[in-house]
Amino acid sequence: MNNDFLTILTCSVVMTGVSLLFLGLRQLTGPAYSARWRRITWLLLLLGFLIPYRPQPASPLFTATIPALASHSPVRPERWIFLFWLFGVMVALALRLIQHIQFTQSVQRLSHPISDENISRWFQQVCLEMGMDRRIGLFQVSGISSPMLTGLRHPCVLLPDQAFSEEELTLIFRHELIHFQRKDLWYQCLLELVHCIHWFNPLFPLLKKIIRADLECACDERITFYASKEERALYCKTILHVIRQKSTLQSALSTSFGNGPGELKQRFEEIFSGKKKRAFLGIALLILLLTAGSSQLFAVTQSGNSQNFGGPGETATTYIADDEAETAGISGAVGTIFSLDDEDPTGAASSEPFPAGLNTGEVSWDEKEGEEAYTTVYGTS
């Protein structure tokens, strides 16, 4: 299989396993686990998904072997698999880009400046209290049900056409501006990019849903850190007020003050939890070590090993001859290894015993730097 896709596949399997371990540890710690540190740990995991290439050890702790693909076609099946994966990445990126462009165009068409001067004044007051050093836009938009932050280059807070009290708006503004201060829009860009790369992973949509929920919990945690029970209750009522209507305008590259009913229970439990939030730095350190050293633990190899031959003056490593080799015009006895080069394309000058435990495969063709080259695939017997 194409080495690049095999590397990405290995990364996806390993990092999904590490993510599930993190979810298990998170479940054990319960509401006491700080959402801010969960957000940081998820970032480590996303970087592990994003960067699949790691130093390969000679003998990883666990090794999974997949069968090699054999074909008489001039284009090897492994390359078709890689091209199919790459096509999936391009489609996933294009769909997200199109959806965001449509969202942006709809917002521009349906938005209008805030007519109530009090709302603008409250927004500016919250910006000053939070020490905002950049101008953030504020607009009202028909078609959304939840306040949201959007705009990587020109950030703005969008409000739905709903009536909110001053206290509710103050909480909403703080929530969305915390998203801005923590660069959560860029965080979500990273999340979507990783999803595009690992579009074939059936568990990643679940992980993405949990990560987005934890981003919201991290904002809740900061807003309610010093809040009284009455203030926490008002904050939860504000969230409930927001989710009564389903939004018709959504974008993966925007935040949302309210999320689905499934995540509300977790958010409310954490908001009202009387337990002191803890960082559990040991968990973050463990995830960091597993992410950085995942190649030491697990590797995926092929039962078939492909060798490429060609290039003037180059001596290839090995070639296993079999009856397919005879039909390809390469002489040699079945079960014999030959070293091939341009001077001796049959390998007849240097035969070696066939290694025990291996079974011959078949000859396929490959191109290397414009030269015709022999490629063999063999597997375990």
C-alpha positions as CSV (number, residue, x, y, z in Angstrom):
1,M,0.0,0.0,0.0
2,N,1.2,3.5,-0.7
3,N,3.4,4.5,2.2
4,D,1.9,7.9,2.7
5,F,-1.7,6.6,3.1
6,L,-0.4,3.7,5.2
7,T,1.2,6.3,7.5
8,I,-2.0,8.4,7.7
9,L,-4.1,5.2,8.3
10,T,-1.7,4.2,11.1
11,C,-1.9,7.7,12.6
12,S,-5.7,7.7,12.5
13,V,-6.0,4.3,14.2
14,V,-3.5,5.1,16.9
15,M,-4.7,8.7,17.6
16,T,-8.3,7.4,17.8
17,G,-7.2,4.9,20.4
18,V,-5.4,7.6,22.4
19,S,-8.5,9.8,22.1
20,L,-10.8,7.0,23.4
21,L,-8.4,6.5,26.3
22,F,-8.6,10.2,27.1
23,L,-12.4,10.0,27.0
24,G,-12.3,7.2,29.5
25,L,-10.0,9.1,31.9
26,R,-12.2,12.1,31.5
27,Q,-15.2,10.0,32.4
28,L,-13.5,8.9,35.6
29,T,-12.7,12.4,36.7
30,G,-16.2,13.7,36.1
31,P,-17.1,17.4,36.5
32,A,-14.0,18.1,38.5
33,Y,-11.9,18.0,35.4
34,S,-11.3,21.5,34.2
35,A,-12.8,22.2,30.7
36,R,-10.0,24.6,30.0
37,W,-7.5,21.7,30.4
38,R,-9.7,19.4,28.4
39,R,-9.6,22.0,25.6
40,I,-5.7,22.0,25.8
41,T,-5.5,18.2,25.8
42,W,-7.8,18.0,22.8
43,L,-5.5,20.4,21.0
44,L,-2.6,18.0,21.6
45,L,-4.6,15.2,20.2
46,L,-5.6,17.2,17.1
47,L,-2.0,18.0,16.4
48,G,-1.3,14.3,16.7
49,F,-3.9,13.6,14.0
50,L,-2.6,16.5,11.9
51,I,1.0,15.4,11.9
52,P,1.1,11.7,11.0
53,Y,4.9,11.4,10.4
54,R,6.9,10.3,13.4
55,P,10.3,8.5,13.8
56,Q,9.8,4.9,13.1
57,P,11.3,2.5,15.6
58,A,12.9,-0.8,14.6
59,S,10.5,-2.8,16.7
60,P,7.2,-1.2,18.0
61,L,5.4,-2.7,20.9
62,F,2.3,-3.7,18.8
63,T,2.3,-4.4,15.0
64,A,-0.7,-4.9,12.8
65,T,-0.1,-6.6,9.4
66,I,-2.3,-6.0,6.4
67,P,-2.1,-8.0,3.2
68,A,-0.4,-6.5,0.2
69,L,-2.4,-5.9,-3.0
70,A,-1.3,-7.6,-6.1
71,S,-2.2,-6.5,-9.7
72,H,-1.0,-6.9,-13.3
73,S,-2.1,-3.4,-14.0
74,P,0.5,-0.8,-14.9
75,V,-1.0,1.4,-12.1
76,R,-0.7,-0.4,-8.7
77,P,-3.9,-0.7,-6.5
78,E,-2.0,1.1,-3.7
79,R,-1.9,4.2,-5.8
80,W,-5.6,4.1,-6.5
81,I,-6.3,3.9,-2.8
82,F,-4.0,6.9,-2.2
83,L,-5.7,8.9,-5.0
84,F,-9.1,7.9,-3.6
85,W,-8.2,9.2,-0.2
86,L,-6.8,12.4,-1.7
87,F,-10.0,12.9,-3.7
88,G,-12.0,12.5,-0.5
89,V,-9.8,15.2,1.2
90,M,-10.4,17.6,-1.7
91,V,-14.1,17.0,-1.7
92,A,-14.4,17.4,2.1
93,L,-12.4,20.7,2.0
94,A,-14.5,22.0,-1.0
95,L,-17.8,21.2,0.7
96,R,-16.8,23.1,3.9
97,L,-15.5,26.0,1.8
98,I,-18.8,26.2,-0.2
99,Q,-20.9,25.9,2.9
100,H,-19.0,28.7,4.7
101,I,-19.2,31.0,1.6
102,Q,-22.9,30.4,1.5
103,F,-23.2,31.1,5.2
104,T,-21.2,34.3,4.8
105,Q,-23.3,35.5,1.9
106,S,-26.6,34.8,3.8
107,V,-25.3,36.6,6.9
108,Q,-24.4,39.7,4.7
109,R,-27.8,39.6,3.1
110,L,-29.9,39.1,6.3
111,S,-27.8,41.1,8.8
112,H,-28.6,44.7,9.9
113,P,-27.0,47.1,12.3
114,I,-28.2,47.1,15.9
115,S,-31.0,49.6,16.2
116,D,-31.1,49.7,20.0
117,E,-28.4,52.0,21.3
118,N,-28.5,50.3,24.7
119,I,-27.4,47.0,23.2
120,S,-24.4,48.6,21.5
121,R,-23.5,50.4,24.7
122,W,-23.7,47.2,26.7
123,F,-21.5,45.4,24.1
124,Q,-18.9,48.2,24.2
125,Q,-18.9,48.1,28.0
126,V,-18.2,44.3,28.1
127,C,-15.4,44.8,25.5
128,L,-13.8,47.4,27.8
129,E,-14.2,45.2,30.9
130,M,-12.5,42.3,29.1
131,G,-9.7,44.4,27.8
132,M,-10.4,43.9,24.1
133,D,-7.7,45.6,22.0
134,R,-9.4,44.9,18.6
135,R,-12.7,46.1,17.2
136,I,-15.3,43.5,17.1
137,G,-18.4,44.0,15.0
138,L,-22.0,43.5,16.3
139,F,-24.9,42.7,14.0
140,Q,-28.4,41.3,14.2
141,V,-29.3,38.5,11.8
142,S,-32.5,36.9,10.8
143,G,-32.3,33.1,10.4
144,I,-30.1,32.3,13.4
145,S,-31.3,31.2,16.8
146,S,-28.1,31.3,18.7
147,P,-25.6,34.1,19.2
148,M,-22.4,33.3,17.5
149,L,-18.9,34.6,16.8
150,T,-17.7,34.4,13.2
151,G,-15.1,35.9,10.9
152,L,-11.5,35.0,10.9
153,R,-10.3,38.3,9.3
154,H,-13.1,40.5,10.5
155,P,-14.6,39.0,13.6
156,C,-18.1,39.9,14.7
157,V,-20.8,38.8,17.1
158,L,-24.1,37.9,15.5
159,L,-27.3,38.2,17.5
160,P,-30.6,36.5,16.6
161,D,-33.9,38.4,16.2
162,Q,-34.9,37.7,19.8
163,A,-35.5,39.9,22.9
164,F,-32.8,39.6,25.6
165,S,-32.5,41.3,28.9
166,E,-29.4,43.3,29.8
167,E,-28.2,40.6,32.1
168,E,-28.7,37.9,29.4
169,L,-26.9,40.0,26.8
170,T,-24.0,40.7,29.1
171,L,-23.5,36.9,29.6
172,I,-23.8,36.3,25.8
173,F,-21.3,39.0,25.0
174,R,-18.8,37.6,27.5
175,H,-19.2,34.1,26.2
176,E,-18.6,35.0,22.6
177,L,-15.7,37.3,23.4
178,I,-14.0,34.6,25.4
179,H,-14.2,32.5,22.2
180,F,-12.4,35.3,20.4
181,Q,-9.7,35.8,23.1
182,R,-9.0,32.1,23.0
183,K,-8.8,31.9,19.2
184,D,-11.6,29.3,19.1
185,L,-12.4,30.1,15.5
186,W,-8.9,29.1,14.5
187,Y,-9.2,26.1,16.8
188,Q,-12.3,25.0,14.8
189,C,-10.4,25.5,11.5
190,L,-7.9,23.0,12.8
191,L,-10.7,20.7,13.9
192,E,-12.3,20.8,10.4
193,L,-8.9,20.4,8.7
194,V,-8.2,17.2,10.7
195,H,-11.7,15.9,9.9
196,C,-11.1,16.5,6.2
197,I,-7.8,14.5,6.4
198,H,-9.4,11.7,8.4
199,W,-12.7,11.7,6.5
200,F,-12.6,7.9,6.4
201,N,-12.5,7.5,10.2
202,P,-16.0,6.6,11.4
203,L,-15.3,7.7,14.9
204,F,-14.0,11.2,14.2
205,P,-17.4,12.9,13.9
206,L,-18.1,11.7,17.4
207,L,-14.8,13.1,18.6
208,K,-15.5,16.4,16.8
209,K,-18.9,16.7,18.5
210,I,-17.3,16.2,21.9
211,I,-14.5,18.7,21.2
212,R,-17.0,21.4,20.2
213,A,-19.0,20.8,23.3
214,D,-15.8,21.1,25.4
215,L,-15.0,24.4,23.8
216,E,-18.4,25.7,25.0
217,C,-17.9,24.2,28.5
218,A,-14.5,26.0,28.7
219,C,-16.3,29.3,28.1
220,D,-19.0,28.4,30.7
221,E,-16.3,27.6,33.2
222,R,-14.6,30.9,32.9
223,I,-17.8,33.0,33.0
224,T,-19.2,31.1,36.1
225,F,-15.9,30.7,37.9
226,Y,-16.8,33.3,40.6
227,A,-20.6,33.3,40.0
228,S,-23.2,32.7,42.7
229,K,-25.8,30.0,42.4
230,E,-28.3,32.7,41.3
231,E,-26.0,33.9,38.6
232,R,-25.3,30.4,37.4
233,A,-29.1,29.8,37.2
234,L,-29.5,32.9,35.1
235,Y,-26.7,31.8,32.8
236,C,-28.4,28.4,32.3
237,K,-31.8,30.1,31.7
238,T,-30.1,32.2,29.0
239,I,-28.8,29.1,27.3
240,L,-32.3,27.6,27.4
241,H,-33.7,30.8,26.0
242,V,-31.3,30.6,23.0
243,I,-32.0,26.9,22.0
244,R,-35.8,27.2,21.8
245,Q,-35.6,27.7,18.0
246,K,-33.5,25.8,15.5
247,S,-31.1,27.9,13.4
248,T,-31.4,27.8,9.7
249,L,-28.0,29.3,9.2
250,Q,-24.9,27.4,10.4
251,S,-21.2,27.2,9.7
252,A,-18.5,24.9,10.9
253,L,-16.3,28.0,11.2
254,S,-18.3,29.8,13.8
255,T,-19.1,29.4,17.5
256,S,-22.5,28.9,19.0
257,F,-23.7,30.0,22.4
258,G,-26.2,27.2,22.6
259,N,-25.8,23.6,21.4
260,G,-27.9,20.5,21.1
261,P,-30.0,19.1,24.0
262,G,-27.6,16.2,24.3
263,E,-24.8,18.4,25.5
264,L,-26.9,20.6,27.7
265,K,-27.0,18.1,30.5
266,Q,-23.2,18.0,30.7
267,R,-22.9,21.8,30.5
268,F,-25.5,22.3,33.3
269,E,-23.9,19.6,35.5
270,E,-20.5,21.3,35.2
271,I,-22.0,24.8,35.7
272,F,-23.7,23.8,39.0
273,S,-21.0,21.4,40.2
274,G,-19.7,22.4,43.6
275,K,-16.4,20.6,43.0
276,K,-13.3,22.6,42.6
277,K,-12.0,22.3,39.0
278,R,-8.7,20.6,38.7
279,A,-6.2,20.5,35.8
280,F,-5.2,16.9,36.1
281,L,-1.8,17.7,34.5
282,G,-0.9,14.0,34.7
283,I,-3.6,13.3,32.1
284,A,-2.3,16.0,29.7
285,L,1.2,14.7,30.2
286,L,0.2,11.1,29.5
287,I,-1.7,12.1,26.3
288,L,1.3,14.2,25.2
289,L,3.7,11.3,25.7
290,L,1.4,8.8,23.9
291,T,0.9,11.3,21.0
292,A,4.6,12.0,20.6
293,G,5.6,8.4,21.0
294,S,2.7,6.6,19.3
295,S,5.0,5.2,16.7
296,Q,6.9,3.4,19.4
297,L,3.8,1.6,20.5
298,F,2.0,0.7,17.3
299,A,2.7,0.2,13.6
300,V,0.9,-1.1,10.6
301,T,2.9,-3.1,8.1
302,Q,2.1,-5.1,4.9
303,S,2.6,-8.8,4.6
304,G,3.9,-7.9,1.1
305,N,7.0,-5.8,0.8
306,S,7.3,-3.8,-2.4
307,Q,10.7,-3.1,-3.9
308,N,11.3,-0.7,-6.8
309,F,14.1,-1.2,-9.3
310,G,15.4,1.1,-12.0
311,G,17.7,4.0,-12.5
312,P,21.0,3.7,-14.3
313,G,23.7,2.1,-12.3
314,E,21.4,1.4,-9.3
315,T,21.5,-2.0,-7.7
316,A,18.1,-2.9,-6.2
317,T,17.6,-4.7,-3.0
318,T,15.8,-8.0,-3.7
319,Y,13.5,-9.5,-6.2
320,I,11.6,-12.8,-5.7
321,A,11.1,-14.8,-8.8
322,D,8.1,-17.0,-9.5
323,D,6.1,-18.4,-12.4
324,E,4.7,-14.8,-13.0
325,A,8.3,-13.8,-13.5
326,E,8.6,-16.3,-16.3
327,T,5.6,-14.8,-18.1
328,A,7.0,-11.3,-17.6
329,G,10.2,-12.4,-19.5
330,I,12.4,-12.6,-16.4
331,S,14.2,-16.0,-16.1
332,G,14.7,-17.6,-12.8
333,A,13.5,-20.5,-10.7
334,V,10.5,-20.2,-8.4
335,G,11.5,-19.5,-4.8
336,T,14.8,-17.8,-5.6
337,I,15.8,-14.3,-4.7
338,F,17.8,-12.2,-7.2
339,S,19.5,-8.9,-6.9
340,L,18.7,-6.8,-10.0
341,D,20.5,-4.0,-11.7
342,D,20.8,-2.6,-15.2
343,E,23.8,-4.8,-16.0
344,D,22.1,-8.0,-15.0
345,P,18.3,-7.6,-15.4
346,T,17.7,-11.3,-14.9
347,G,19.6,-11.5,-11.7
348,A,21.1,-14.8,-12.8
349,A,24.5,-13.8,-11.7
350,S,23.6,-13.6,-8.0
351,S,21.0,-15.9,-6.7
352,E,20.4,-16.6,-3.0
353,P,18.3,-19.1,-1.1
354,F,14.6,-18.4,-0.7
355,P,14.0,-17.2,2.9
356,A,11.9,-19.5,5.1
357,G,8.4,-18.3,6.0
358,L,7.9,-16.2,2.9
359,N,5.8,-17.1,-0.1
360,T,6.2,-15.6,-3.6
361,G,3.8,-13.1,-4.9
362,E,3.5,-11.8,-8.4
363,V,5.4,-9.3,-10.6
364,S,3.8,-5.9,-11.2
365,W,5.2,-2.9,-13.0
366,D,6.1,0.5,-11.7
367,E,7.7,3.6,-13.0
368,K,10.6,5.3,-11.3
369,E,12.0,8.5,-12.6
370,G,10.8,7.7,-16.1
371,E,12.6,4.3,-16.1
372,E,10.8,1.0,-16.4
373,A,11.3,-0.8,-13.1
374,Y,10.5,-4.2,-11.7
375,T,8.3,-4.3,-8.6
376,T,7.6,-7.5,-6.6
377,V,4.9,-8.2,-4.0
378,Y,5.3,-11.1,-1.6
379,G,3.6,-12.2,1.5
380,T,3.8,-14.5,4.5
381,S,2.9,-18.1,3.8
